[in-house]
Amino acid sequence: MRYKAVLQNNPDLNKARLAKKLGTSRVRITQLLHLLELPQNIQQKILLTRGISERALRPLVCIQNQQAMEIEFNQLINSLVS
């Protein structure tokens, strides 16, 4: 969320420049920003959940059906608890 805010507040900054400034790749910045495409309710649950990795969340962004996405997310959360 911070990366998105930085990009929005600095029109001369793009993903590549932000990545260089942070010492990471543009692809990494893009991967993180894609997580903001998840529905708001899932984003809120992510913020409240410990132990969930960004890498585990990436496939959720590709799911077009929100109900299927929520089922996959809940399965992911349940696998963390088990």
mmCIF file of the N, C-alpha and C atoms, coordinates in Angstrom:
data_MODEL
# 
_entry.id   MODEL 
# 
loop_
_atom_site.group_PDB 
_atom_site.id 
_atom_site.type_symbol 
_atom_site.label_atom_id 
_atom_site.label_alt_id 
_atom_site.label_comp_id 
_atom_site.label_asym_id 
_atom_site.label_entity_id 
_atom_site.label_seq_id 
_atom_site.pdbx_PDB_ins_code 
_atom_site.Cartn_x 
_atom_site.Cartn_y 
_atom_site.Cartn_z 
_atom_site.occupancy 
_atom_site.B_iso_or_equiv 
_atom_site.pdbx_formal_charge 
_atom_site.auth_seq_id 
_atom_site.auth_comp_id 
_atom_site.auth_asym_id 
_atom_site.auth_atom_id 
_atom_site.pdbx_PDB_model_num 
ATOM 1   N N  . MET A 1 1  ? 0.822   -1.189  0.000   1.00 0.00 ? 1  MET A N  1 
ATOM 2   C CA . MET A 1 1  ? 0.000   0.000   0.000   1.00 0.00 ? 1  MET A CA 1 
ATOM 3   C C  . MET A 1 1  ? 0.870   1.258   0.000   1.00 0.00 ? 1  MET A C  1 
ATOM 4   N N  . ARG A 1 2  ? 2.006   1.142   0.705   1.00 0.00 ? 2  ARG A N  1 
ATOM 5   C CA . ARG A 1 2  ? 2.916   2.290   0.731   1.00 0.00 ? 2  ARG A CA 1 
ATOM 6   C C  . ARG A 1 2  ? 3.503   2.566   -0.647  1.00 0.00 ? 2  ARG A C  1 
ATOM 7   N N  . TYR A 1 3  ? 3.853   1.502   -1.377  1.00 0.00 ? 3  TYR A N  1 
ATOM 8   C CA . TYR A 1 3  ? 4.416   1.689   -2.722  1.00 0.00 ? 3  TYR A CA 1 
ATOM 9   C C  . TYR A 1 3  ? 3.411   2.391   -3.621  1.00 0.00 ? 3  TYR A C  1 
ATOM 10  N N  . LYS A 1 4  ? 2.155   1.992   -3.540  1.00 0.00 ? 4  LYS A N  1 
ATOM 11  C CA . LYS A 1 4  ? 1.115   2.613   -4.354  1.00 0.00 ? 4  LYS A CA 1 
ATOM 12  C C  . LYS A 1 4  ? 0.987   4.090   -4.008  1.00 0.00 ? 4  LYS A C  1 
ATOM 13  N N  . ALA A 1 5  ? 1.018   4.403   -2.720  1.00 0.00 ? 5  ALA A N  1 
ATOM 14  C CA . ALA A 1 5  ? 0.912   5.795   -2.284  1.00 0.00 ? 5  ALA A CA 1 
ATOM 15  C C  . ALA A 1 5  ? 2.105   6.610   -2.778  1.00 0.00 ? 5  ALA A C  1 
ATOM 16  N N  . VAL A 1 6  ? 3.291   6.037   -2.692  1.00 0.00 ? 6  VAL A N  1 
ATOM 17  C CA . VAL A 1 6  ? 4.493   6.742   -3.156  1.00 0.00 ? 6  VAL A CA 1 
ATOM 18  C C  . VAL A 1 6  ? 4.381   7.029   -4.653  1.00 0.00 ? 6  VAL A C  1 
ATOM 19  N N  . LEU A 1 7  ? 3.932   6.038   -5.421  1.00 0.00 ? 7  LEU A N  1 
ATOM 20  C CA . LEU A 1 7  ? 3.786   6.228   -6.867  1.00 0.00 ? 7  LEU A CA 1 
ATOM 21  C C  . LEU A 1 7  ? 2.720   7.284   -7.192  1.00 0.00 ? 7  LEU A C  1 
ATOM 22  N N  . GLN A 1 8  ? 1.627   7.274   -6.453  1.00 0.00 ? 8  GLN A N  1 
ATOM 23  C CA . GLN A 1 8  ? 0.556   8.243   -6.701  1.00 0.00 ? 8  GLN A CA 1 
ATOM 24  C C  . GLN A 1 8  ? 0.969   9.668   -6.327  1.00 0.00 ? 8  GLN A C  1 
ATOM 25  N N  . ASN A 1 9  ? 1.767   9.799   -5.294  1.00 0.00 ? 9  ASN A N  1 
ATOM 26  C CA . ASN A 1 9  ? 2.167   11.123  -4.811  1.00 0.00 ? 9  ASN A CA 1 
ATOM 27  C C  . ASN A 1 9  ? 3.385   11.696  -5.530  1.00 0.00 ? 9  ASN A C  1 
ATOM 28  N N  . ASN A 1 10 ? 4.013   10.888  -6.372  1.00 0.00 ? 10 ASN A N  1 
ATOM 29  C CA . ASN A 1 10 ? 5.203   11.327  -7.109  1.00 0.00 ? 10 ASN A CA 1 
ATOM 30  C C  . ASN A 1 10 ? 5.018   10.996  -8.588  1.00 0.00 ? 10 ASN A C  1 
ATOM 31  N N  . PRO A 1 11 ? 4.397   11.886  -9.342  1.00 0.00 ? 11 PRO A N  1 
ATOM 32  C CA . PRO A 1 11 ? 4.091   11.588  -10.746 1.00 0.00 ? 11 PRO A CA 1 
ATOM 33  C C  . PRO A 1 11 ? 5.317   11.314  -11.613 1.00 0.00 ? 11 PRO A C  1 
ATOM 34  N N  . ASP A 1 12 ? 6.478   11.808  -11.215 1.00 0.00 ? 12 ASP A N  1 
ATOM 35  C CA . ASP A 1 12 ? 7.687   11.563  -12.003 1.00 0.00 ? 12 ASP A CA 1 
ATOM 36  C C  . ASP A 1 12 ? 8.309   10.201  -11.686 1.00 0.00 ? 12 ASP A C  1 
ATOM 37  N N  . LEU A 1 13 ? 7.768   9.510   -10.708 1.00 0.00 ? 13 LEU A N  1 
ATOM 38  C CA . LEU A 1 13 ? 8.287   8.214   -10.291 1.00 0.00 ? 13 LEU A CA 1 
ATOM 39  C C  . LEU A 1 13 ? 7.449   7.110   -10.933 1.00 0.00 ? 13 LEU A C  1 
ATOM 40  N N  . ASN A 1 14 ? 8.131   6.124   -11.513 1.00 0.00 ? 14 ASN A N  1 
ATOM 41  C CA . ASN A 1 14 ? 7.427   4.967   -12.051 1.00 0.00 ? 14 ASN A CA 1 
ATOM 42  C C  . ASN A 1 14 ? 7.920   3.709   -11.322 1.00 0.00 ? 14 ASN A C  1 
ATOM 43  N N  . LYS A 1 15 ? 7.383   2.563   -11.688 1.00 0.00 ? 15 LYS A N  1 
ATOM 44  C CA . LYS A 1 15 ? 7.741   1.327   -10.988 1.00 0.00 ? 15 LYS A CA 1 
ATOM 45  C C  . LYS A 1 15 ? 9.235   1.029   -11.090 1.00 0.00 ? 15 LYS A C  1 
ATOM 46  N N  . ALA A 1 16 ? 9.806   1.266   -12.256 1.00 0.00 ? 16 ALA A N  1 
ATOM 47  C CA . ALA A 1 16 ? 11.230  0.989   -12.453 1.00 0.00 ? 16 ALA A CA 1 
ATOM 48  C C  . ALA A 1 16 ? 12.096  1.900   -11.578 1.00 0.00 ? 16 ALA A C  1 
ATOM 49  N N  . ARG A 1 17 ? 11.754  3.172   -11.532 1.00 0.00 ? 17 ARG A N  1 
ATOM 50  C CA . ARG A 1 17 ? 12.528  4.102   -10.701 1.00 0.00 ? 17 ARG A CA 1 
ATOM 51  C C  . ARG A 1 17 ? 12.352  3.813   -9.218  1.00 0.00 ? 17 ARG A C  1 
ATOM 52  N N  . LEU A 1 18 ? 11.136  3.468   -8.826  1.00 0.00 ? 18 LEU A N  1 
ATOM 53  C CA . LEU A 1 18 ? 10.894  3.114   -7.427  1.00 0.00 ? 18 LEU A CA 1 
ATOM 54  C C  . LEU A 1 18 ? 11.692  1.867   -7.053  1.00 0.00 ? 18 LEU A C  1 
ATOM 55  N N  . ALA A 1 19 ? 11.690  0.893   -7.931  1.00 0.00 ? 19 ALA A N  1 
ATOM 56  C CA . ALA A 1 19 ? 12.441  -0.349  -7.677  1.00 0.00 ? 19 ALA A CA 1 
ATOM 57  C C  . ALA A 1 19 ? 13.929  -0.053  -7.512  1.00 0.00 ? 19 ALA A C  1 
ATOM 58  N N  . LYS A 1 20 ? 14.458  0.785   -8.385  1.00 0.00 ? 20 LYS A N  1 
ATOM 59  C CA . LYS A 1 20 ? 15.882  1.129   -8.297  1.00 0.00 ? 20 LYS A CA 1 
ATOM 60  C C  . LYS A 1 20 ? 16.175  1.841   -6.979  1.00 0.00 ? 20 LYS A C  1 
ATOM 61  N N  . LYS A 1 21 ? 15.294  2.736   -6.609  1.00 0.00 ? 21 LYS A N  1 
ATOM 62  C CA . LYS A 1 21 ? 15.451  3.489   -5.358  1.00 0.00 ? 21 LYS A CA 1 
ATOM 63  C C  . LYS A 1 21 ? 15.431  2.553   -4.146  1.00 0.00 ? 21 LYS A C  1 
ATOM 64  N N  . LEU A 1 22 ? 14.608  1.503   -4.216  1.00 0.00 ? 22 LEU A N  1 
ATOM 65  C CA . LEU A 1 22 ? 14.473  0.561   -3.107  1.00 0.00 ? 22 LEU A CA 1 
ATOM 66  C C  . LEU A 1 22 ? 15.462  -0.602  -3.177  1.00 0.00 ? 22 LEU A C  1 
ATOM 67  N N  . GLY A 1 23 ? 16.188  -0.686  -4.282  1.00 0.00 ? 23 GLY A N  1 
ATOM 68  C CA . GLY A 1 23 ? 17.155  -1.769  -4.435  1.00 0.00 ? 23 GLY A CA 1 
ATOM 69  C C  . GLY A 1 23 ? 16.504  -3.112  -4.720  1.00 0.00 ? 23 GLY A C  1 
ATOM 70  N N  . THR A 1 24 ? 15.403  -3.082  -5.445  1.00 0.00 ? 24 THR A N  1 
ATOM 71  C CA . THR A 1 24 ? 14.708  -4.311  -5.807  1.00 0.00 ? 24 THR A CA 1 
ATOM 72  C C  . THR A 1 24 ? 14.373  -4.243  -7.296  1.00 0.00 ? 24 THR A C  1 
ATOM 73  N N  . SER A 1 25 ? 13.648  -5.225  -7.791  1.00 0.00 ? 25 SER A N  1 
ATOM 74  C CA . SER A 1 25 ? 13.320  -5.229  -9.215  1.00 0.00 ? 25 SER A CA 1 
ATOM 75  C C  . SER A 1 25 ? 11.945  -4.629  -9.470  1.00 0.00 ? 25 SER A C  1 
ATOM 76  N N  . ARG A 1 26 ? 11.741  -4.182  -10.704 1.00 0.00 ? 26 ARG A N  1 
ATOM 77  C CA . ARG A 1 26 ? 10.449  -3.661  -11.107 1.00 0.00 ? 26 ARG A CA 1 
ATOM 78  C C  . ARG A 1 26 ? 9.398   -4.762  -11.033 1.00 0.00 ? 26 ARG A C  1 
ATOM 79  N N  . VAL A 1 27 ? 9.797   -5.980  -11.356 1.00 0.00 ? 27 VAL A N  1 
ATOM 80  C CA . VAL A 1 27 ? 8.875   -7.119  -11.301 1.00 0.00 ? 27 VAL A CA 1 
ATOM 81  C C  . VAL A 1 27 ? 8.367   -7.313  -9.873  1.00 0.00 ? 27 VAL A C  1 
ATOM 82  N N  . ARG A 1 28 ? 9.250   -7.180  -8.915  1.00 0.00 ? 28 ARG A N  1 
ATOM 83  C CA . ARG A 1 28 ? 8.871   -7.337  -7.508  1.00 0.00 ? 28 ARG A CA 1 
ATOM 84  C C  . ARG A 1 28 ? 7.847   -6.270  -7.101  1.00 0.00 ? 28 ARG A C  1 
ATOM 85  N N  . ILE A 1 29 ? 8.079   -5.047  -7.520  1.00 0.00 ? 29 ILE A N  1 
ATOM 86  C CA . ILE A 1 29 ? 7.135   -3.961  -7.224  1.00 0.00 ? 29 ILE A CA 1 
ATOM 87  C C  . ILE A 1 29 ? 5.788   -4.274  -7.861  1.00 0.00 ? 29 ILE A C  1 
ATOM 88  N N  . THR A 1 30 ? 5.802   -4.738  -9.100  1.00 0.00 ? 30 THR A N  1 
ATOM 89  C CA . THR A 1 30 ? 4.567   -5.085  -9.802  1.00 0.00 ? 30 THR A CA 1 
ATOM 90  C C  . THR A 1 30 ? 3.830   -6.215  -9.088  1.00 0.00 ? 30 THR A C  1 
ATOM 91  N N  . GLN A 1 31 ? 4.564   -7.229  -8.642  1.00 0.00 ? 31 GLN A N  1 
ATOM 92  C CA . GLN A 1 31 ? 3.939   -8.340  -7.919  1.00 0.00 ? 31 GLN A CA 1 
ATOM 93  C C  . GLN A 1 31 ? 3.230   -7.844  -6.664  1.00 0.00 ? 31 GLN A C  1 
ATOM 94  N N  . LEU A 1 32 ? 3.881   -6.982  -5.935  1.00 0.00 ? 32 LEU A N  1 
ATOM 95  C CA . LEU A 1 32 ? 3.284   -6.462  -4.713  1.00 0.00 ? 32 LEU A CA 1 
ATOM 96  C C  . LEU A 1 32 ? 2.060   -5.588  -5.008  1.00 0.00 ? 32 LEU A C  1 
ATOM 97  N N  . LEU A 1 33 ? 2.151   -4.761  -6.037  1.00 0.00 ? 33 LEU A N  1 
ATOM 98  C CA . LEU A 1 33 ? 1.032   -3.894  -6.387  1.00 0.00 ? 33 LEU A CA 1 
ATOM 99  C C  . LEU A 1 33 ? -0.172  -4.696  -6.887  1.00 0.00 ? 33 LEU A C  1 
ATOM 100 N N  . HIS A 1 34 ? 0.083   -5.844  -7.503  1.00 0.00 ? 34 HIS A N  1 
ATOM 101 C CA . HIS A 1 34 ? -1.024  -6.690  -7.971  1.00 0.00 ? 34 HIS A CA 1 
ATOM 102 C C  . HIS A 1 34 ? -1.875  -7.192  -6.807  1.00 0.00 ? 34 HIS A C  1 
ATOM 103 N N  . LEU A 1 35 ? -1.283  -7.336  -5.637  1.00 0.00 ? 35 LEU A N  1 
ATOM 104 C CA . LEU A 1 35 ? -2.061  -7.794  -4.481  1.00 0.00 ? 35 LEU A CA 1 
ATOM 105 C C  . LEU A 1 35 ? -3.158  -6.792  -4.112  1.00 0.00 ? 35 LEU A C  1 
ATOM 106 N N  . LEU A 1 36 ? -2.976  -5.544  -4.508  1.00 0.00 ? 36 LEU A N  1 
ATOM 107 C CA . LEU A 1 36 ? -3.997  -4.538  -4.230  1.00 0.00 ? 36 LEU A CA 1 
ATOM 108 C C  . LEU A 1 36 ? -5.223  -4.693  -5.123  1.00 0.00 ? 36 LEU A C  1 
ATOM 109 N N  . GLU A 1 37 ? -5.155  -5.619  -6.072  1.00 0.00 ? 37 GLU A N  1 
ATOM 110 C CA . GLU A 1 37 ? -6.313  -5.926  -6.911  1.00 0.00 ? 37 GLU A CA 1 
ATOM 111 C C  . GLU A 1 37 ? -7.259  -6.908  -6.224  1.00 0.00 ? 37 GLU A C  1 
ATOM 112 N N  . LEU A 1 38 ? -6.802  -7.491  -5.121  1.00 0.00 ? 38 LEU A N  1 
ATOM 113 C CA . LEU A 1 38 ? -7.665  -8.394  -4.364  1.00 0.00 ? 38 LEU A CA 1 
ATOM 114 C C  . LEU A 1 38 ? -8.818  -7.596  -3.754  1.00 0.00 ? 38 LEU A C  1 
ATOM 115 N N  . PRO A 1 39 ? -9.967  -8.228  -3.567  1.00 0.00 ? 39 PRO A N  1 
ATOM 116 C CA . PRO A 1 39 ? -11.092 -7.519  -2.954  1.00 0.00 ? 39 PRO A CA 1 
ATOM 117 C C  . PRO A 1 39 ? -10.721 -6.961  -1.574  1.00 0.00 ? 39 PRO A C  1 
ATOM 118 N N  . GLN A 1 40 ? -11.347 -5.877  -1.232  1.00 0.00 ? 40 GLN A N  1 
ATOM 119 C CA . GLN A 1 40 ? -11.050 -5.187  0.029   1.00 0.00 ? 40 GLN A CA 1 
ATOM 120 C C  . GLN A 1 40 ? -11.193 -6.102  1.245   1.00 0.00 ? 40 GLN A C  1 
ATOM 121 N N  . ASN A 1 41 ? -12.225 -6.951  1.258   1.00 0.00 ? 41 ASN A N  1 
ATOM 122 C CA . ASN A 1 41 ? -12.418 -7.823  2.420   1.00 0.00 ? 41 ASN A CA 1 
ATOM 123 C C  . ASN A 1 41 ? -11.261 -8.813  2.572   1.00 0.00 ? 41 ASN A C  1 
ATOM 124 N N  . ILE A 1 42 ? -10.715 -9.299  1.474   1.00 0.00 ? 42 ILE A N  1 
ATOM 125 C CA . ILE A 1 42 ? -9.559  -10.204 1.554   1.00 0.00 ? 42 ILE A CA 1 
ATOM 126 C C  . ILE A 1 42 ? -8.329  -9.428  1.998   1.00 0.00 ? 42 ILE A C  1 
ATOM 127 N N  . GLN A 1 43 ? -8.152  -8.211  1.488   1.00 0.00 ? 43 GLN A N  1 
ATOM 128 C CA . GLN A 1 43 ? -7.007  -7.397  1.915   1.00 0.00 ? 43 GLN A CA 1 
ATOM 129 C C  . GLN A 1 43 ? -7.036  -7.170  3.426   1.00 0.00 ? 43 GLN A C  1 
ATOM 130 N N  . GLN A 1 44 ? -8.218  -6.897  3.966   1.00 0.00 ? 44 GLN A N  1 
ATOM 131 C CA . GLN A 1 44 ? -8.342  -6.672  5.409   1.00 0.00 ? 44 GLN A CA 1 
ATOM 132 C C  . GLN A 1 44 ? -7.976  -7.935  6.192   1.00 0.00 ? 44 GLN A C  1 
ATOM 133 N N  . LYS A 1 45 ? -8.427  -9.085  5.715   1.00 0.00 ? 45 LYS A N  1 
ATOM 134 C CA . LYS A 1 45 ? -8.099  -10.350 6.383   1.00 0.00 ? 45 LYS A CA 1 
ATOM 135 C C  . LYS A 1 45 ? -6.595  -10.627 6.323   1.00 0.00 ? 45 LYS A C  1 
ATOM 136 N N  . ILE A 1 46 ? -5.984  -10.285 5.208   1.00 0.00 ? 46 ILE A N  1 
ATOM 137 C CA . ILE A 1 46 ? -4.535  -10.476 5.067   1.00 0.00 ? 46 ILE A CA 1 
ATOM 138 C C  . ILE A 1 46 ? -3.801  -9.666  6.124   1.00 0.00 ? 46 ILE A C  1 
ATOM 139 N N  . LEU A 1 47 ? -4.236  -8.431  6.308   1.00 0.00 ? 47 LEU A N  1 
ATOM 140 C CA . LEU A 1 47 ? -3.580  -7.565  7.295   1.00 0.00 ? 47 LEU A CA 1 
ATOM 141 C C  . LEU A 1 47 ? -3.718  -8.099  8.716   1.00 0.00 ? 47 LEU A C  1 
ATOM 142 N N  . LEU A 1 48 ? -4.746  -8.875  8.962   1.00 0.00 ? 48 LEU A N  1 
ATOM 143 C CA . LEU A 1 48 ? -4.984  -9.432  10.300  1.00 0.00 ? 48 LEU A CA 1 
ATOM 144 C C  . LEU A 1 48 ? -4.390  -10.821 10.491  1.00 0.00 ? 48 LEU A C  1 
ATOM 145 N N  . THR A 1 49 ? -3.837  -11.390 9.433   1.00 0.00 ? 49 THR A N  1 
ATOM 146 C CA . THR A 1 49 ? -3.344  -12.767 9.486   1.00 0.00 ? 49 THR A CA 1 
ATOM 147 C C  . THR A 1 49 ? -1.824  -12.794 9.551   1.00 0.00 ? 49 THR A C  1 
ATOM 148 N N  . ARG A 1 50 ? -1.320  -13.494 10.505  1.00 0.00 ? 50 ARG A N  1 
ATOM 149 C CA . ARG A 1 50 ? 0.134   -13.664 10.636  1.00 0.00 ? 50 ARG A CA 1 
ATOM 150 C C  . ARG A 1 50 ? 0.557   -14.938 9.904   1.00 0.00 ? 50 ARG A C  1 
ATOM 151 N N  . GLY A 1 51 ? 1.735   -14.918 9.342   1.00 0.00 ? 51 GLY A N  1 
ATOM 152 C CA . GLY A 1 51 ? 2.307   -16.112 8.751   1.00 0.00 ? 51 GLY A CA 1 
ATOM 153 C C  . GLY A 1 51 ? 1.932   -16.375 7.313   1.00 0.00 ? 51 GLY A C  1 
ATOM 154 N N  . ILE A 1 52 ? 1.189   -15.472 6.701   1.00 0.00 ? 52 ILE A N  1 
ATOM 155 C CA . ILE A 1 52 ? 0.813   -15.669 5.303   1.00 0.00 ? 52 ILE A CA 1 
ATOM 156 C C  . ILE A 1 52 ? 1.813   -14.920 4.418   1.00 0.00 ? 52 ILE A C  1 
ATOM 157 N N  . SER A 1 53 ? 2.347   -15.615 3.442   1.00 0.00 ? 53 SER A N  1 
ATOM 158 C CA . SER A 1 53 ? 3.371   -14.989 2.608   1.00 0.00 ? 53 SER A CA 1 
ATOM 159 C C  . SER A 1 53 ? 2.761   -14.331 1.382   1.00 0.00 ? 53 SER A C  1 
ATOM 160 N N  . GLU A 1 54 ? 3.440   -13.332 0.914   1.00 0.00 ? 54 GLU A N  1 
ATOM 161 C CA . GLU A 1 54 ? 3.015   -12.644 -0.309  1.00 0.00 ? 54 GLU A CA 1 
ATOM 162 C C  . GLU A 1 54 ? 3.045   -13.622 -1.474  1.00 0.00 ? 54 GLU A C  1 
ATOM 163 N N  . ARG A 1 55 ? 4.016   -14.488 -1.487  1.00 0.00 ? 55 ARG A N  1 
ATOM 164 C CA . ARG A 1 55 ? 4.147   -15.463 -2.570  1.00 0.00 ? 55 ARG A CA 1 
ATOM 165 C C  . ARG A 1 55 ? 2.940   -16.402 -2.616  1.00 0.00 ? 55 ARG A C  1 
ATOM 166 N N  . ALA A 1 56 ? 2.433   -16.786 -1.460  1.00 0.00 ? 56 ALA A N  1 
ATOM 167 C CA . ALA A 1 56 ? 1.266   -17.670 -1.394  1.00 0.00 ? 56 ALA A CA 1 
ATOM 168 C C  . ALA A 1 56 ? 0.003   -16.955 -1.876  1.00 0.00 ? 56 ALA A C  1 
ATOM 169 N N  . LEU A 1 57 ? -0.015  -15.645 -1.762  1.00 0.00 ? 57 LEU A N  1 
ATOM 170 C CA . LEU A 1 57 ? -1.187  -14.863 -2.160  1.00 0.00 ? 57 LEU A CA 1 
ATOM 171 C C  . LEU A 1 57 ? -1.238  -14.558 -3.652  1.00 0.00 ? 57 LEU A C  1 
ATOM 172 N N  . ARG A 1 58 ? -0.099  -14.562 -4.316  1.00 0.00 ? 58 ARG A N  1 
ATOM 173 C CA . ARG A 1 58 ? -0.035  -14.177 -5.731  1.00 0.00 ? 58 ARG A CA 1 
ATOM 174 C C  . ARG A 1 58 ? -1.025  -14.911 -6.626  1.00 0.00 ? 58 ARG A C  1 
ATOM 175 N N  . PRO A 1 59 ? -1.182  -16.240 -6.490  1.00 0.00 ? 59 PRO A N  1 
ATOM 176 C CA . PRO A 1 59 ? -2.127  -16.942 -7.379  1.00 0.00 ? 59 PRO A CA 1 
ATOM 177 C C  . PRO A 1 59 ? -3.571  -16.465 -7.238  1.00 0.00 ? 59 PRO A C  1 
ATOM 178 N N  . LEU A 1 60 ? -3.929  -15.917 -6.093  1.00 0.00 ? 60 LEU A N  1 
ATOM 179 C CA . LEU A 1 60 ? -5.300  -15.448 -5.899  1.00 0.00 ? 60 LEU A CA 1 
ATOM 180 C C  . LEU A 1 60 ? -5.674  -14.337 -6.871  1.00 0.00 ? 60 LEU A C  1 
ATOM 181 N N  . VAL A 1 61 ? -4.715  -13.507 -7.219  1.00 0.00 ? 61 VAL A N  1 
ATOM 182 C CA . VAL A 1 61 ? -4.976  -12.367 -8.100  1.00 0.00 ? 61 VAL A CA 1 
ATOM 183 C C  . VAL A 1 61 ? -5.431  -12.837 -9.478  1.00 0.00 ? 61 VAL A C  1 
ATOM 184 N N  . CYS A 1 62 ? -5.012  -14.021 -9.878  1.00 0.00 ? 62 CYS A N  1 
ATOM 185 C CA . CYS A 1 62 ? -5.352  -14.552 -11.206 1.00 0.00 ? 62 CYS A CA 1 
ATOM 186 C C  . CYS A 1 62 ? -6.766  -15.131 -11.284 1.00 0.00 ? 62 CYS A C  1 
ATOM 187 N N  . ILE A 1 63 ? -7.388  -15.346 -10.144 1.00 0.00 ? 63 ILE A N  1 
ATOM 188 C CA . ILE A 1 63 ? -8.725  -15.930 -10.124 1.00 0.00 ? 63 ILE A CA 1 
ATOM 189 C C  . ILE A 1 63 ? -9.746  -14.841 -10.451 1.00 0.00 ? 63 ILE A C  1 
ATOM 190 N N  . GLN A 1 64 ? -10.519 -15.065 -11.485 1.00 0.00 ? 64 GLN A N  1 
ATOM 191 C CA . GLN A 1 64 ? -11.482 -14.066 -11.949 1.00 0.00 ? 64 GLN A CA 1 
ATOM 192 C C  . GLN A 1 64 ? -12.759 -14.027 -11.116 1.00 0.00 ? 64 GLN A C  1 
ATOM 193 N N  . ASN A 1 65 ? -13.204 -15.166 -10.650 1.00 0.00 ? 65 ASN A N  1 
ATOM 194 C CA . ASN A 1 65 ? -14.448 -15.281 -9.903  1.00 0.00 ? 65 ASN A CA 1 
ATOM 195 C C  . ASN A 1 65 ? -14.181 -14.971 -8.431  1.00 0.00 ? 65 ASN A C  1 
ATOM 196 N N  . GLN A 1 66 ? -14.852 -13.957 -7.901  1.00 0.00 ? 66 GLN A N  1 
ATOM 197 C CA . GLN A 1 66 ? -14.598 -13.538 -6.523  1.00 0.00 ? 66 GLN A CA 1 
ATOM 198 C C  . GLN A 1 66 ? -14.948 -14.623 -5.510  1.00 0.00 ? 66 GLN A C  1 
ATOM 199 N N  . GLN A 1 67 ? -16.000 -15.361 -5.764  1.00 0.00 ? 67 GLN A N  1 
ATOM 200 C CA . GLN A 1 67 ? -16.385 -16.430 -4.841  1.00 0.00 ? 67 GLN A CA 1 
ATOM 201 C C  . GLN A 1 67 ? -15.304 -17.521 -4.822  1.00 0.00 ? 67 GLN A C  1 
ATOM 202 N N  . ALA A 1 68 ? -14.802 -17.884 -5.986  1.00 0.00 ? 68 ALA A N  1 
ATOM 203 C CA . ALA A 1 68 ? -13.727 -18.882 -6.063  1.00 0.00 ? 68 ALA A CA 1 
ATOM 204 C C  . ALA A 1 68 ? -12.469 -18.352 -5.377  1.00 0.00 ? 68 ALA A C  1 
ATOM 205 N N  . MET A 1 69 ? -12.212 -17.061 -5.538  1.00 0.00 ? 69 MET A N  1 
ATOM 206 C CA . MET A 1 69 ? -11.056 -16.440 -4.903  1.00 0.00 ? 69 MET A CA 1 
ATOM 207 C C  . MET A 1 69 ? -11.170 -16.531 -3.379  1.00 0.00 ? 69 MET A C  1 
ATOM 208 N N  . GLU A 1 70 ? -12.343 -16.255 -2.853  1.00 0.00 ? 70 GLU A N  1 
ATOM 209 C CA . GLU A 1 70 ? -12.540 -16.307 -1.403  1.00 0.00 ? 70 GLU A CA 1 
ATOM 210 C C  . GLU A 1 70 ? -12.417 -17.738 -0.879  1.00 0.00 ? 70 GLU A C  1 
ATOM 211 N N  . ILE A 1 71 ? -12.889 -18.706 -1.652  1.00 0.00 ? 71 ILE A N  1 
ATOM 212 C CA . ILE A 1 71 ? -12.736 -20.114 -1.256  1.00 0.00 ? 71 ILE A CA 1 
ATOM 213 C C  . ILE A 1 71 ? -11.258 -20.476 -1.190  1.00 0.00 ? 71 ILE A C  1 
ATOM 214 N N  . GLU A 1 72 ? -10.496 -20.108 -2.215  1.00 0.00 ? 72 GLU A N  1 
ATOM 215 C CA . GLU A 1 72 ? -9.053  -20.385 -2.228  1.00 0.00 ? 72 GLU A CA 1 
ATOM 216 C C  . GLU A 1 72 ? -8.350  -19.679 -1.076  1.00 0.00 ? 72 GLU A C  1 
ATOM 217 N N  . PHE A 1 73 ? -8.741  -18.443 -0.815  1.00 0.00 ? 73 PHE A N  1 
ATOM 218 C CA . PHE A 1 73 ? -8.134  -17.694 0.284   1.00 0.00 ? 73 PHE A CA 1 
ATOM 219 C C  . PHE A 1 73 ? -8.409  -18.385 1.620   1.00 0.00 ? 73 PHE A C  1 
ATOM 220 N N  . ASN A 1 74 ? -9.656  -18.789 1.831   1.00 0.00 ? 74 ASN A N  1 
ATOM 221 C CA . ASN A 1 74 ? -10.008 -19.477 3.083   1.00 0.00 ? 74 ASN A CA 1 
ATOM 222 C C  . ASN A 1 74 ? -9.258  -20.793 3.232   1.00 0.00 ? 74 ASN A C  1 
ATOM 223 N N  . GLN A 1 75 ? -9.060  -21.505 2.131   1.00 0.00 ? 75 GLN A N  1 
ATOM 224 C CA . GLN A 1 75 ? -8.275  -22.740 2.182   1.00 0.00 ? 75 GLN A CA 1 
ATOM 225 C C  . GLN A 1 75 ? -6.825  -22.443 2.558   1.00 0.00 ? 75 GLN A C  1 
ATOM 226 N N  . LEU A 1 76 ? -6.311  -21.363 2.025   1.00 0.00 ? 76 LEU A N  1 
ATOM 227 C CA . LEU A 1 76 ? -4.945  -20.953 2.362   1.00 0.00 ? 76 LEU A CA 1 
ATOM 228 C C  . LEU A 1 76 ? -4.833  -20.611 3.844   1.00 0.00 ? 76 LEU A C  1 
ATOM 229 N N  . ILE A 1 77 ? -5.779  -19.871 4.364   1.00 0.00 ? 77 ILE A N  1 
ATOM 230 C CA . ILE A 1 77 ? -5.786  -19.507 5.782   1.00 0.00 ? 77 ILE A CA 1 
ATOM 231 C C  . ILE A 1 77 ? -5.901  -20.759 6.645   1.00 0.00 ? 77 ILE A C  1 
ATOM 232 N N  . ASN A 1 78 ? -6.794  -21.676 6.260   1.00 0.00 ? 78 ASN A N  1 
ATOM 233 C CA . ASN A 1 78 ? -6.966  -22.913 7.016   1.00 0.00 ? 78 ASN A CA 1 
ATOM 234 C C  . ASN A 1 78 ? -5.711  -23.767 7.020   1.00 0.00 ? 78 ASN A C  1 
ATOM 235 N N  . SER A 1 79 ? -4.960  -23.732 5.941   1.00 0.00 ? 79 SER A N  1 
ATOM 236 C CA . SER A 1 79 ? -3.712  -24.506 5.888   1.00 0.00 ? 79 SER A CA 1 
ATOM 237 C C  . SER A 1 79 ? -2.656  -23.930 6.834   1.00 0.00 ? 79 SER A C  1 
ATOM 238 N N  . LEU A 1 80 ? -2.756  -22.640 7.111   1.00 0.00 ? 80 LEU A N  1 
ATOM 239 C CA . LEU A 1 80 ? -1.829  -22.016 8.059   1.00 0.00 ? 80 LEU A CA 1 
ATOM 240 C C  . LEU A 1 80 ? -2.143  -22.404 9.495   1.00 0.00 ? 80 LEU A C  1 
ATOM 241 N N  . VAL A 1 81 ? -3.423  -22.570 9.772   1.00 0.00 ? 81 VAL A N  1 
ATOM 242 C CA . VAL A 1 81 ? -3.880  -22.902 11.127  1.00 0.00 ? 81 VAL A CA 1 
ATOM 243 C C  . VAL A 1 81 ? -3.589  -24.357 11.451  1.00 0.00 ? 81 VAL A C  1 
ATOM 244 N N  . SER A 1 82 ? -3.673  -25.230 10.447  1.00 0.00 ? 82 SER A N  1 
ATOM 245 C CA . SER A 1 82 ? -3.469  -26.669 10.661  1.00 0.00 ? 82 SER A CA 1 
ATOM 246 C C  . SER A 1 82 ? -2.058  -26.992 11.051  1.00 0.00 ? 82 SER A C  1 
# 
